[in-house]
């Protein structure tokens, strides 16, 4: 298989990223596709096989890709194997026609951050973001951390996935981007579902993306499917305006440095009629005792935990419509649409 030729430089001692540690326990430490034209879309299937190396190498021609430059948003030119899967993207090069910046796969993900390729400059994000770049946090996210979310009312990944799928009915067959995907818990489910032509697992944390690949490489049903791993900033998404049919952000909004910038970016990349589905922890809910509300607000003031009303206001102020939500204790899953 083509995947055998990939050389991923893992450190087996690395551990992976995700939401903010301890924050959300009760104690609170914690057709309708895009107008952008792509090559014909292929529904994901567990029967999809990885292309042979010979067939991939034979198609080494430049083409316009789904991805865009995070600096100028010009669609990137791609040179290398055709196909939208990990082996093909790993062996492809990407270049912006406008600013001439080049991008390539780093280890097992495509780095589409503005700082990709810098040699001396390094940039650090707020504590909540840097926490999830930690090898340890990335490693434990699906090995105990995520399971604790049920203490705040999260129904569990399987039920949360089913709820998201209901909201995404109108986007089936299109391109789905799972932003702040962490270790790929939901990205893998979306890819396996066969409901989308392309699935992009996107996160800022290098270690989370490495962890995501560690889960994928042992699952032949999605290893060669229409799934890409991309490193990018939620406030500078590497897609042209109107290029995406669906955006998912599971248990992520509270860790974004600026939720307003992030939702505005999500609105930009969605096509008309595209759907945004997110879930997060509420700062307070109707079940929160009045005496505890000021305490909870102080404890989590360094993170963007919002109220139900604030989330709706955020979506509508960023131009999204048809807001709807489901709440269970401190858990909220919501959906909004681009007009």
JOWORA-V601807 format. One record per pair of residues at least 4 apart in sequence whose ideal C-beta (glycine too) atoms are under 8 Angstrom apart, sorted by the first residue. I is the first residue (numbers start at 1). J is the second residue. If there is no record, write none. Layout:
I:J, I:J
This chain:
1:49, 1:50, 1:52, 1:87, 1:224, 2:6, 2:50, 2:51, 2:52, 2:53, 2:56, 2:87, 2:88, 2:224, 3:50, 3:86, 3:87, 3:217, 3:223, 3:224, 5:53, 5:87, 6:86, 6:87, 6:90, 6:108, 8:107, 8:108, 8:213, 9:107, 10:14, 10:107, 10:108, 10:210, 10:214, 11:135, 13:135, 14:135, 14:138, 14:139, 14:207, 14:210, 15:134, 15:135, 15:136, 15:137, 15:138, 15:139, 15:140, 15:207, 15:211, 16:135, 16:137, 16:138, 16:139, 16:140, 16:141, 16:182, 16:183, 16:205, 16:207, 16:208, 16:210, 16:211, 16:212, 16:214, 17:131, 17:132, 17:133, 17:134, 17:137, 17:138, 17:141, 17:182, 17:183, 17:203, 17:205, 17:207, 17:208, 17:211, 18:132, 18:137, 18:138, 18:141, 18:145, 18:146, 18:182, 18:183, 18:208, 18:251, 19:23, 19:24, 19:30, 19:132, 19:182, 19:251, 19:252, 19:254, 19:255, 20:24, 20:30, 20:128, 20:131, 20:132, 20:254, 20:255, 20:303, 21:29, 21:30, 21:131, 21:137, 21:145, 22:27, 22:28, 22:29, 22:30, 23:28, 23:29, 23:30, 23:254, 23:281, 23:300, 23:303, 23:305, 24:28, 24:30, 24:148, 24:149, 24:151, 24:152, 24:254, 24:281, 24:330, 25:29, 25:30, 25:148, 25:151, 25:152, 26:151, 26:152, 28:296, 28:299, 28:300, 29:299, 30:148, 31:173, 32:170, 32:171, 32:174, 32:245, 32:271, 32:273, 33:41, 33:173, 33:174, 33:175, 33:197, 33:245, 33:271, 34:38, 34:174, 34:175, 34:242, 34:243, 34:244, 34:245, 34:271, 34:274, 35:242, 35:271, 36:66, 36:75, 36:240, 36:242, 36:243, 36:271, 38:66, 38:175, 39:63, 39:82, 41:173, 41:174, 41:175, 41:197, 41:198, 42:48, 42:84, 42:197, 42:226, 43:173, 43:194, 43:195, 43:196, 43:197, 44:48, 44:191, 44:192, 44:193, 44:194, 44:195, 44:196, 44:197, 44:199, 44:222, 44:225, 44:226, 44:227, 45:194, 45:225, 46:192, 46:194, 46:221, 46:222, 46:225, 48:85, 48:224, 48:225, 48:226, 49:224, 50:85, 50:87, 50:223, 50:224, 51:55, 51:56, 51:81, 51:83, 51:85, 51:87, 51:88, 51:224, 52:56, 53:57, 54:58, 55:59, 56:81, 56:82, 56:83, 56:87, 56:88, 56:91, 57:81, 59:81, 59:82, 60:79, 60:80, 60:81, 61:79, 61:82, 62:77, 62:78, 62:79, 63:77, 63:78, 63:79, 63:82, 64:75, 64:76, 64:77, 64:78, 65:75, 65:76, 65:77, 65:78, 65:94, 66:84, 66:175, 66:198, 66:200, 66:239, 66:243, 67:75, 67:76, 67:78, 67:94, 67:103, 67:110, 67:112, 67:230, 67:238, 67:239, 68:73, 68:74, 68:75, 68:76, 68:238, 68:239, 68:240, 68:243, 69:73, 69:74, 69:75, 69:76, 69:96, 69:98, 69:99, 69:101, 69:103, 69:238, 70:112, 70:113, 70:114, 70:232, 70:233, 70:236, 70:237, 70:238, 71:96, 71:99, 71:101, 71:114, 72:96, 72:98, 72:99, 73:239, 73:240, 73:241, 74:96, 74:97, 74:98, 74:99, 74:240, 75:240, 76:94, 76:95, 76:96, 76:103, 76:238, 77:94, 77:95, 77:96, 77:97, 78:92, 78:93, 78:94, 79:92, 79:93, 79:94, 79:95, 80:88, 80:91, 80:92, 80:93, 81:87, 81:88, 81:91, 81:92, 82:88, 83:87, 83:88, 84:88, 84:89, 84:198, 84:226, 84:227, 84:228, 85:89, 85:224, 85:225, 85:226, 85:227, 85:228, 86:90, 86:108, 86:213, 86:216, 86:223, 86:224, 86:227, 86:228, 86:229, 87:91, 87:224, 88:92, 89:105, 89:110, 89:228, 90:105, 90:108, 91:105, 92:104, 92:105, 93:102, 93:103, 93:104, 94:102, 94:103, 94:104, 94:110, 94:112, 95:100, 95:101, 95:102, 95:103, 96:100, 96:101, 96:102, 96:103, 101:116, 101:117, 102:117, 103:110, 103:111, 103:112, 103:116, 103:117, 104:110, 104:111, 105:109, 105:110, 105:111, 106:110, 106:111, 106:116, 106:206, 106:231, 107:206, 107:210, 108:209, 108:210, 108:213, 108:229, 109:206, 109:209, 109:210, 109:213, 109:229, 109:230, 109:231, 110:228, 110:229, 110:230, 110:231, 111:116, 111:117, 111:230, 111:231, 112:116, 112:230, 112:231, 112:232, 112:238, 113:204, 113:231, 113:232, 113:233, 113:236, 114:233, 114:236, 115:121, 115:122, 115:123, 116:231, 118:122, 124:130, 125:129, 125:130, 125:133, 125:204, 125:257, 126:130, 126:257, 127:131, 127:302, 128:132, 128:254, 128:255, 128:257, 128:302, 128:303, 129:133, 129:204, 129:255, 129:256, 129:257, 130:134, 131:137, 132:137, 132:138, 132:182, 132:204, 132:205, 132:208, 132:255, 133:138, 133:204, 133:205, 133:206, 133:207, 133:208, 134:138, 134:207, 135:139, 135:207, 136:140, 137:141, 137:145, 137:207, 138:182, 138:183, 138:205, 138:207, 138:208, 138:210, 138:211, 139:143, 139:207, 139:211, 140:144, 140:145, 141:145, 141:146, 141:182, 141:183, 141:185, 141:208, 141:211, 142:146, 142:183, 142:185, 142:211, 142:215, 144:148, 146:157, 146:185, 146:251, 149:154, 149:251, 149:331, 150:154, 150:155, 150:156, 152:281, 152:329, 152:330, 152:331, 153:328, 153:329, 153:330, 153:331, 154:160, 154:251, 154:279, 154:328, 154:331, 155:159, 155:160, 155:163, 155:328, 155:331, 156:160, 157:161, 157:185, 157:186, 157:189, 158:162, 159:163, 160:164, 160:186, 160:250, 160:279, 160:333, 161:165, 161:186, 161:189, 161:190, 162:166, 163:167, 163:326, 163:333, 164:168, 164:186, 164:248, 164:250, 164:277, 164:279, 164:333, 165:169, 165:193, 165:195, 167:275, 167:277, 167:324, 167:333, 167:335, 168:172, 168:176, 168:195, 168:246, 168:248, 168:275, 168:277, 170:273, 170:275, 171:176, 171:196, 171:245, 171:246, 171:274, 171:275, 172:195, 172:196, 173:195, 173:196, 173:197, 173:245, 174:196, 174:197, 174:244, 174:245, 174:246, 174:271, 174:274, 175:196, 175:197, 175:198, 175:199, 175:200, 175:243, 175:244, 175:245, 175:246, 176:190, 176:196, 176:198, 176:199, 176:200, 176:244, 176:245, 176:246, 176:247, 176:248, 177:199, 177:200, 177:202, 177:237, 177:239, 177:244, 177:246, 177:247, 177:248, 177:269, 178:184, 178:186, 178:187, 178:190, 178:199, 178:200, 178:201, 178:202, 178:247, 178:248, 178:249, 178:250, 179:202, 179:203, 179:234, 179:237, 179:247, 179:248, 179:249, 179:252, 179:262, 179:266, 180:202, 180:203, 180:204, 180:234, 180:249, 180:250, 180:252, 180:255, 180:256, 181:185, 181:186, 181:187, 181:201, 181:202, 181:203, 181:208, 181:212, 181:250, 182:203, 182:205, 182:208, 182:212, 182:250, 182:252, 183:208, 183:211, 183:212, 183:215, 184:188, 184:201, 184:208, 184:209, 184:211, 184:212, 184:215, 184:216, 184:229, 185:189, 185:250, 186:190, 186:248, 186:250, 187:191, 187:199, 187:201, 187:212, 187:227, 188:192, 188:201, 188:212, 188:215, 188:216, 188:219, 188:222, 188:227, 189:193, 190:195, 190:196, 190:199, 190:248, 191:196, 191:199, 191:222, 191:225, 191:226, 191:227, 192:221, 192:222, 192:225, 196:226, 196:245, 196:246, 197:226, 198:226, 198:227, 198:228, 199:225, 199:226, 199:227, 199:228, 200:227, 200:228, 200:230, 201:209, 201:212, 201:227, 201:228, 201:229, 201:230, 202:230, 202:231, 202:232, 202:237, 203:208, 203:209, 203:212, 203:231, 203:232, 204:231, 204:232, 204:233, 204:234, 205:209, 205:231, 206:210, 206:231, 207:211, 208:212, 209:213, 209:229, 209:230, 209:231, 210:214, 211:215, 212:216, 212:229, 213:217, 213:229, 214:218, 215:219, 216:222, 216:223, 216:227, 217:223, 219:223, 220:224, 221:225, 222:227, 230:238, 232:236, 232:237, 232:238, 233:237, 234:256, 234:261, 234:262, 234:265, 235:256, 235:257, 235:258, 235:261, 235:262, 235:265, 236:265, 237:265, 237:266, 237:268, 237:269, 239:243, 239:244, 239:269, 240:269, 241:268, 241:269, 242:268, 242:269, 242:270, 242:271, 242:272, 242:274, 243:269, 243:271, 244:269, 244:270, 244:271, 244:274, 245:270, 245:271, 245:274, 245:275, 246:270, 246:274, 246:275, 246:276, 246:277, 247:266, 247:269, 247:270, 247:274, 247:275, 247:276, 247:277, 248:276, 248:277, 248:278, 249:253, 249:262, 249:266, 249:276, 249:277, 249:278, 249:279, 250:278, 250:279, 251:279, 251:280, 251:281, 252:256, 252:278, 252:279, 252:280, 253:259, 253:262, 253:278, 253:279, 253:280, 253:304, 253:306, 253:311, 254:280, 254:281, 254:303, 254:304, 254:305, 254:306, 255:303, 255:304, 256:261, 256:262, 256:304, 257:261, 257:304, 258:262, 258:304, 259:263, 259:304, 259:306, 259:314, 260:264, 260:314, 260:317, 260:318, 261:265, 262:266, 263:267, 263:276, 263:314, 263:315, 263:318, 263:320, 264:268, 264:318, 264:319, 265:269, 266:270, 266:276, 266:318, 267:276, 267:318, 267:319, 267:320, 267:338, 270:274, 270:275, 270:276, 270:338, 271:338, 272:338, 272:339, 273:337, 273:338, 273:339, 274:337, 274:338, 275:335, 275:336, 275:337, 275:338, 276:315, 276:320, 276:335, 276:336, 276:337, 276:338, 277:333, 277:334, 277:335, 278:333, 278:334, 279:331, 279:332, 279:333, 279:334, 280:305, 280:306, 280:311, 280:332, 281:305, 281:330, 281:331, 281:332, 282:305, 282:306, 282:307, 282:308, 282:327, 282:330, 282:331, 282:332, 283:296, 283:297, 283:300, 283:305, 283:306, 283:307, 284:288, 284:293, 284:296, 284:297, 284:307, 285:308, 285:327, 285:329, 285:330, 286:327, 287:329, 288:292, 288:293, 288:296, 288:330, 289:293, 291:295, 292:296, 293:297, 294:298, 295:299, 296:300, 297:301, 300:305, 306:310, 306:311, 306:314, 307:311, 308:312, 308:325, 308:327, 308:332, 309:313, 310:314, 311:315, 311:325, 311:332, 311:334, 312:316, 312:323, 312:325, 312:334, 313:317, 314:318, 315:320, 315:323, 315:334, 315:336, 316:320, 316:321, 316:323, 316:336, 319:338, 319:339, 320:336, 320:337, 320:338, 320:339, 321:336, 321:337, 321:338, 321:339, 322:335, 322:336, 322:337, 323:334, 323:335, 323:336, 324:334, 324:335, 324:336, 325:332, 325:333, 325:334, 325:335, 326:332, 326:333, 326:334, 327:331, 327:332
